[in-house]
Amino acid sequence: MTRLKPLLGALVLGLTTQNVQASDVARAVYHVDFADAGRYSLTLTSVNNMLNAWEQELRDYDVEIVFAGSGLRFVTDDKRAGSDKALEQKREELKGRLKALNTVRGVKLSACNNTAAEFGLSQEALYPGVTLVPSGVAHLADRQAQGAAYLKIQ
């Protein structure tokens, strides 16, 4: 039995380490509630850079971008959400980058239903892949409680 104890200990330690590593998912949630297209472009770059780093480390990740307030303009072409010349000049590029993050790299996209209702927008007005959540700020708080790092590009 004395010889089995170290073996059993190593086996249990190995299983525990393996379980910790399997559940070691990197989590981040980005908050987009601003209207500036340049700042939004920097946000997409930041998400991309983060994913590149985690992929190089072979880490699993769970990344989400939450759009609320003026940020809703980045997930719809409907002018009721707001627009300006800078956004219109970059809209297709930004839309393509967001779509790639969502469809190719698995970044989740959420939009505040309170804001959408304020602008008179329904789910159908949003880009494919964007999910309405009841409250953007409540959703951000929930994601942080689940261990996601909160990020907002300044």
RODO-2510 file (C-alpha; in nm, 4 decimals, decimal comma):
residues 154
     n   res          X          Y          Z
     1     m     0,0000     0,0000     0,0000
     2     t     0,2885     0,2377     0,0735
     3     r     0,4049     0,2106    -0,2860
     4     l     0,0540     0,2774    -0,4143
     5     k     0,0098     0,6039    -0,2202
     6     p     0,2627     0,8037    -0,4282
     7     l     0,1237     0,6516    -0,7459
     8     l    -0,2339     0,7324    -0,6480
     9     g    -0,1248     1,0812    -0,5409
    10     a     0,0432     1,1417    -0,8764
    11     l    -0,2609     1,0089    -1,0592
    12     v    -0,4979     1,2354    -0,8631
    13     l    -0,2634     1,5328    -0,9099
    14     g    -0,2425     1,4583    -1,2819
    15     l    -0,6211     1,4441    -1,3138
    16     t    -0,6630     1,7634    -1,1141
    17     t    -0,4037     1,9479    -1,3232
    18     q    -0,5633     1,8206    -1,6414
    19     n    -0,9074     1,9369    -1,5253
    20     v    -0,7769     2,2801    -1,4344
    21     q    -0,6098     2,3138    -1,7730
    22     a    -0,9204     2,1931    -1,9561
    23     s    -1,1329     2,4559    -1,7813
    24     d    -0,8685     2,7285    -1,8132
    25     v    -1,0559     2,9277    -2,0754
    26     a    -0,9439     3,2855    -2,1299
    27     r    -1,2478     3,5131    -2,1019
    28     a    -1,2912     3,8749    -2,2084
    29     v    -1,5829     4,1053    -2,2770
    30     y    -1,5453     4,4295    -2,4712
    31     h    -1,7847     4,7201    -2,4129
    32     v    -1,8707     4,9377    -2,7130
    33     d    -2,1031     5,2227    -2,6135
    34     f    -1,9391     5,5050    -2,8080
    35     a    -1,9929     5,6558    -3,1542
    36     d    -1,6340     5,7111    -3,2716
    37     a    -1,5549     5,4910    -3,5747
    38     g    -1,1788     5,5240    -3,5186
    39     r    -1,2100     5,4081    -3,1595
    40     y    -1,4283     5,1191    -3,2745
    41     s    -1,1650     5,0216    -3,5324
    42     l    -0,9074     5,0149    -3,2500
    43     t    -1,1422     4,7904    -3,0517
    44     l    -1,1587     4,5392    -3,3371
    45     t    -0,7790     4,5507    -3,3661
    46     s    -0,7475     4,4883    -2,9929
    47     v    -0,9813     4,1872    -3,0097
    48     n    -0,7838     4,0478    -3,3040
    49     n    -0,4505     4,0967    -3,1248
    50     m    -0,5818     3,9266    -2,8114
    51     l    -0,7058     3,6275    -3,0092
    52     n    -0,3735     3,6007    -3,1940
    53     a    -0,1855     3,5862    -2,8634
    54     w    -0,4176     3,3264    -2,7117
    55     e    -0,4162     3,1149    -3,0259
    56     q    -0,0349     3,1172    -3,0300
    57     e    -0,0487     2,9869    -2,6725
    58     l    -0,3035     2,7243    -2,7838
    59     r    -0,5496     2,8594    -2,5256
    60     d    -0,9215     2,8265    -2,5542
    61     y    -1,1071     3,1539    -2,5297
    62     d    -1,4506     3,3011    -2,4835
    63     v    -1,4629     3,6577    -2,6149
    64     e    -1,7675     3,8766    -2,6576
    65     i    -1,8328     4,2313    -2,7732
    66     v    -2,1341     4,4038    -2,6170
    67     f    -2,2826     4,6981    -2,8062
    68     a    -2,4971     4,9544    -2,6246
    69     g    -2,5886     5,3199    -2,6554
    70     s    -2,4217     5,4906    -2,9494
    71     g    -2,2223     5,1731    -3,0149
    72     l    -2,5294     5,0105    -3,1661
    73     r    -2,4519     5,1983    -3,4903
    74     f    -2,1717     4,9466    -3,5506
    75     v    -2,4058     4,6454    -3,5763
    76     t    -2,6715     4,7848    -3,8084
    77     d    -2,6939     4,9811    -4,1313
    78     d    -3,0131     5,1488    -4,0078
    79     k    -2,9539     5,5242    -3,9742
    80     r    -3,1839     5,5426    -3,6684
    81     a    -2,8912     5,4074    -3,4655
    82     g    -2,6846     5,7045    -3,5814
    83     s    -2,4159     5,7580    -3,8383
    84     d    -2,1667     6,0143    -3,9561
    85     k    -1,9281     6,0666    -4,2446
    86     a    -1,6378     5,8835    -4,0754
    87     l    -1,8520     5,5766    -4,0132
    88     e    -1,9985     5,5731    -4,3628
    89     q    -1,6489     5,5870    -4,5129
    90     k    -1,5381     5,2854    -4,3049
    91     r    -1,8667     5,0965    -4,2666
    92     e    -1,7980     4,8113    -4,5104
    93     e    -1,4449     4,7553    -4,3786
    94     l    -1,5614     4,7565    -4,0154
    95     k    -1,8569     4,5336    -4,0983
    96     g    -1,6250     4,2832    -4,2691
    97     r    -1,3802     4,2784    -3,9792
    98     l    -1,6603     4,2239    -3,7292
    99     k    -1,8110     3,9461    -3,9395
   100     a    -1,4726     3,7695    -3,9588
   101     l    -1,4239     3,7916    -3,5812
   102     n    -1,7684     3,6402    -3,5338
   103     t    -1,7827     3,3730    -3,8033
   104     v    -1,4182     3,2712    -3,8319
   105     r    -1,2887     3,3242    -3,4777
   106     g    -1,6026     3,2673    -3,2712
   107     v    -1,6323     3,6074    -3,1051
   108     k    -1,9838     3,6488    -2,9645
   109     l    -2,1728     3,9678    -3,0468
   110     s    -2,4445     4,1081    -2,8235
   111     a    -2,6524     4,4238    -2,8445
   112     c    -2,8562     4,5964    -2,5758
   113     n    -3,2280     4,5498    -2,6357
   114     n    -3,3036     4,8635    -2,4329
   115     t    -3,0969     5,0677    -2,6783
   116     a    -3,2404     4,8888    -2,9817
   117     a    -3,5947     4,9619    -2,8601
   118     e    -3,4990     5,3255    -2,8015
   119     f    -3,3897     5,3497    -3,1645
   120     g    -3,6940     5,1536    -3,2853
   121     l    -3,4806     4,8616    -3,4080
   122     s    -3,5667     4,4920    -3,4021
   123     q    -3,3422     4,1864    -3,4222
   124     e    -3,3893     4,1834    -3,8002
   125     a    -3,2212     4,5260    -3,8312
   126     l    -2,8993     4,3940    -3,6749
   127     y    -2,6167     4,2204    -3,8571
   128     p    -2,6267     3,8402    -3,8671
   129     g    -2,4611     3,6916    -3,5600
   130     v    -2,5653     3,9726    -3,3257
   131     t    -2,7885     3,8633    -3,0386
   132     l    -3,0094     4,0992    -2,8417
   133     v    -2,9692     4,0858    -2,4644
   134     p    -3,2250     4,2519    -2,2346
   135     s    -2,9766     4,5010    -2,0873
   136     g    -2,6248     4,5600    -2,2143
   137     v    -2,4878     4,6765    -1,8789
   138     a    -2,6508     4,3903    -1,6891
   139     h    -2,5029     4,1482    -1,9424
   140     l    -2,1575     4,3025    -1,8945
   141     a    -2,1892     4,2630    -1,5179
   142     d    -2,2968     3,9000    -1,5574
   143     r    -2,0018     3,8238    -1,7859
   144     q    -1,7619     3,9819    -1,5359
   145     a    -1,9159     3,7733    -1,2568
   146     q    -1,8449     3,4676    -1,4753
   147     g    -1,4760     3,5624    -1,4823
   148     a    -1,4512     3,7647    -1,8042
   149     a    -1,2056     4,0540    -1,8096
   150     y    -1,3845     4,3820    -1,8872
   151     l    -1,2198     4,5838    -2,1648
   152     k    -1,3129     4,9188    -2,3132
   153     i    -1,0814     5,0901    -2,5577
   154     q    -1,0314     5,4597    -2,4823
***
